[in-house]
Amino acid sequence: RPGVIQELWRDFHPKASTITHRRGAERYSVIENDVRDNGSPPRMRAMVAVDSFDGLPEWCERFTVAPGRYAVFQHYGPPLDLSKTVARIHGEWLPQIAGLFQSDVEIMCMPAGYDPTSPEAVMEYWLPL
């Protein structure tokens, strides 16, 4: 899936400056249907947060991240290595909280100035509880 996500960002990043009502400079990748085996194919999105959907370009999909509690993990290094962090989380942490994890959504938050080519890059990986 890294190639799919890279292609999403190549398409989305130049267009992001046309989005009005942005809240913050963070960027988000949201993946649905990837954590549990529910028979649905994963759905990936490249996103920014906005205060309002008013005036968004037609090409923008409107999506609301559910409010609630999230377990937040740090990923250090390039995004191509994220699968190692996720495997560790799913292998070590998720089995310990069986029953608390209630959703099939993963969110990656890239802070302002995030450089995916830097070996020093840091992003957050969120799982809803």
C-alpha positions, 0 to 999 in steps of 0.5 A: 500500500505505500505506493497507493498512499504516495500516489494519493499525496502526489495528487493531493499535495499541490491541490491542498493550498486551494482548500479554504478554512484550513485548521492548522498545517497538519496533514492526515492519512486516513485508512478505513477497513484495514485493521479488521478482516471485514471483507471490505477493501481498505479505503485510503484518504489524504486530508487536511482539517478544516473548520467548515466544509463551506467553499471547499472545491468540488473535488474534495471529499467531505469526511469527519473524523469521529470525536473520541479517545485515540491511542497515539503512537510516534513513528520515527523515520520515513513513511515507508517504514511505518509498517514496522511500527504498525506491526509492533503496535498490532503485535504487542499493544492491541492484544493487551487491550482487546475489547477497547479498540472499537473501530476500523480506522487508522489515522496518520498525522504529519505535523507542519514541516513534515519531510517524508524523505528525512530519516529523522521524520516523526509522525503520529499514528492514531487508533480510536478507542 
